[in-house]
Amino acid sequence: MPVEKKGGSPPNPKEPAFSLTQNGATVDLAQAVVQTPVDWERVVQQARKGPFLHNLESCHFPGALAEVWLRLALQNYDKANPGICQIDPIPPGTRTTNFVFCNRRGNLLARSLKTGLDEAEYDLVCLAEPGDFGEQTLLVWEVKLINPQSHLSDRMPDEKKRPASFFNPGRIRRYLEPMEEYAGEAGIENLALAVILPPGLFSPDKRTQIAFAQKGGIILKFPVTYKEFKSMCSLHRPL
């Protein structure tokens, strides 16, 4: 789908193409959401319910709590600013030409209709309608809660989990393809991607993050450091 791109540098023909929207209203929404403090009591209470329980019992416990925090933060924003965004606008079972969307442990999953393989998993998706513009924006959220020290050393064996790998244009293109197709077939004008990083990895002057922002991506800082968050996660891990 050709998604209108507002701003950014000319495309490099050697790089896989992807196009994102970064307008002021969408950025304001994203920044307001990540400024929400971590309310541990609410986060843990919500995390112990339903689809999140599996993640809480796994090695991905900190990441699962970060995703719960994001959902609660977006719900808080929606409550304070009704009508601006719709959380989870794509119901499980929704089909496009090439994909079907499913729910997996609270996250939205895109599966190829041709191969049956899982193509992408999204932490959270919302449909934003910035009042003055009247245009809808499908806003995809991704939380990359990674230890900055492990990222900078060889202690992270899975290179695909590193933020630098996520910002690879080819990977982003594949990650966005199902959303791009859904937006195009649903008549949604714009597509946006917000990536949340811990303070130790939030580097707006880093080459990969500069390139992502130039293509319309939104990069945000998590409200606490990885060390602080991991410490609280350890206190609240289920027995």
C-alpha positions in Angstrom: 0.0 0.0 0.0 1.3 3.5 -0.8 1.2 5.2 2.6 1.7 9.0 2.5 5.0 10.0 4.1 5.2 13.4 5.7 8.8 14.5 5.9 12.0 12.5 5.9 14.9 12.0 3.5 14.6 10.8 -0.1 14.5 7.0 -0.4 17.7 5.1 -1.0 17.1 2.7 -3.9 19.6 0.2 -2.4 17.5 -0.1 0.8 14.1 -2.0 1.1 11.4 0.6 1.0 9.0 1.3 3.8 7.0 4.5 4.4 5.7 5.9 7.6 3.8 8.9 8.8 5.2 11.2 11.5 2.8 14.1 12.0 2.7 16.3 15.1 -0.5 14.9 16.5 0.7 11.3 16.3 4.0 12.2 17.9 2.3 14.1 20.7 0.1 11.1 21.4 3.0 8.7 21.5 5.1 11.0 23.8 2.1 11.5 26.1 1.7 7.8 26.5 5.4 7.1 27.4 5.4 9.8 30.0 3.0 7.7 32.1 4.8 6.5 35.2 5.0 2.8 35.9 2.2 2.0 38.4 3.5 -1.3 39.7 0.4 -2.3 41.6 -1.8 -1.9 38.5 0.7 -3.4 36.1 1.1 -6.6 38.1 -2.6 -6.8 38.9 -3.4 -6.6 35.1 -0.5 -8.9 34.2 -1.8 -11.7 36.3 -5.0 -11.8 34.2 -5.8 -13.8 31.1 -3.4 -14.0 28.2 -0.5 -12.4 30.0 -0.1 -15.1 32.5 1.9 -17.4 30.2 4.5 -14.7 29.6 4.8 -14.0 33.4 5.8 -17.6 33.9 8.5 -17.5 31.2 11.9 -16.0 30.8 10.3 -13.0 29.1 8.8 -11.7 32.4 10.3 -8.1 32.2 9.2 -7.8 28.6 5.7 -9.0 29.4 5.3 -6.4 32.2 6.6 -3.7 29.8 3.9 -4.6 27.3 1.2 -4.5 30.1 2.5 -1.1 31.2 2.2 0.1 27.6 -1.4 -1.1 27.3 -2.3 0.6 30.6 -0.6 3.8 29.6 -2.5 3.9 26.4 -5.8 3.1 28.2 -5.1 6.0 30.6 -4.5 8.3 27.6 -7.7 7.2 26.0 -9.7 7.8 29.1 -8.3 11.3 29.5 -8.6 12.1 25.8 -11.7 10.2 24.6 -12.2 9.7 20.8 -8.6 10.3 19.8 -7.4 6.6 19.6 -9.0 3.2 19.4 -7.0 0.4 21.0 -6.9 -3.0 19.3 -8.7 -1.9 16.1 -8.0 -5.2 14.3 -10.2 -8.1 15.6 -8.7 -11.6 15.7 -9.7 -13.4 12.5 -9.5 -10.3 10.3 -8.2 -11.2 6.8 -6.5 -9.3 4.1 -5.4 -10.5 0.7 -2.3 -12.2 2.1 -2.6 -12.4 5.8 -4.9 -13.4 8.7 -4.6 -11.7 12.1 -4.7 -13.8 15.3 -4.3 -13.2 19.0 -1.4 -14.9 20.8 -1.1 -14.3 24.5 -2.5 -10.8 24.3 -0.4 -9.8 21.2 -1.6 -9.4 17.7 0.0 -11.9 15.3 0.0 -11.7 11.4 0.0 -15.1 9.7 0.6 -15.7 6.0 -2.4 -17.2 4.2 -0.1 -18.7 1.6 2.5 -20.5 3.8 0.7 -20.6 7.2 3.8 -19.2 8.8 3.8 -16.4 11.4 5.1 -13.3 9.8 5.0 -10.7 12.6 3.9 -10.1 16.2 2.9 -6.7 17.5 3.1 -5.5 21.1 0.1 -3.2 20.6 -1.8 -1.4 17.8 -4.1 1.5 18.0 -6.0 3.6 15.5 -5.3 7.3 16.0 -7.6 10.1 14.8 -5.8 13.4 15.4 -8.8 15.8 15.6 -7.6 18.8 13.5 -6.3 16.6 10.6 -9.3 14.3 10.3 -7.0 11.6 8.9 -6.7 8.1 10.5 -3.3 6.7 11.5 -2.7 3.1 12.2 -0.1 3.3 15.0 2.0 0.2 15.7 3.9 0.0 19.1 7.0 -2.0 19.8 8.8 -2.1 23.2 12.4 -3.2 23.1 13.3 -3.7 26.8 16.8 -4.9 26.5 19.8 -4.6 28.9 22.0 -1.9 27.4 25.1 -3.6 28.8 24.2 -7.0 27.2 23.5 -5.2 24.0 26.9 -3.6 23.9 28.7 -6.8 24.7 28.7 -10.4 23.4 26.4 -11.6 26.1 23.3 -11.3 23.8 23.6 -14.4 21.6 20.4 -13.8 19.6 21.4 -10.9 17.3 17.8 -10.6 16.1 16.8 -9.3 19.5 19.2 -6.4 19.4 17.7 -2.9 18.7 20.2 -2.3 15.9 18.9 -5.4 14.2 15.2 -4.3 14.6 16.1 -1.0 12.9 17.4 -2.8 9.8 15.3 -1.5 6.9 14.6 -5.0 5.5 13.4 -6.3 8.8 11.1 -3.2 9.3 9.7 -3.7 5.8 8.8 -7.3 6.5 7.4 -6.4 9.9 5.2 -3.7 8.5 4.0 -5.5 5.4 0.9 -7.0 7.0 -0.1 -3.7 8.6 0.5 -1.8 5.4 -1.7 -4.2 3.6 -4.4 -4.0 6.2 -4.4 -0.2 6.3 -4.6 0.0 2.5 -7.6 -2.4 2.3 -9.3 -0.7 5.2 -9.0 2.7 3.8 -6.7 4.0 6.6 -4.6 6.9 5.2 -1.5 6.7 7.3 0.8 4.1 9.0 3.1 4.9 12.0 5.5 2.9 14.0 6.6 3.9 17.6 9.6 2.0 19.1 10.2 2.4 22.9 13.8 1.9 24.1 15.2 2.0 27.7 17.2 5.2 28.4 20.5 3.4 28.0 19.7 2.6 24.3 17.8 5.7 23.4 20.3 7.5 21.2 18.6 9.9 18.7 22.1 10.8 17.3 22.9 7.1 16.5 23.0 6.3 12.8 20.4 3.5 12.8 18.0 5.6 14.9 18.6 8.7 12.7 17.8 6.7 9.6 14.6 5.3 11.2 13.4 8.7 12.2 14.2 10.1 8.7 11.9 7.5 7.2 9.1 8.6 9.6 9.6 6.3 12.5 9.0 7.5 16.1 11.6 6.6 18.8 10.6 7.0 22.4 12.3 6.6 25.8 10.9 4.2 28.4 10.1 6.1 31.7 12.6 4.2 33.9 16.0 2.6 33.3 16.4 -1.0 32.4 18.1 -1.6 35.8 15.3 0.0 37.8 12.6 -1.9 35.8 14.4 -5.3 36.1 14.8 -4.8 39.8 11.0 -4.2 40.3 10.3 -7.1 38.0 12.4 -9.4 40.3 10.3 -8.3 43.3 7.0 -9.0 41.5 7.9 -12.2 39.7 5.3 -15.0 40.4 6.5 -17.7 42.8 
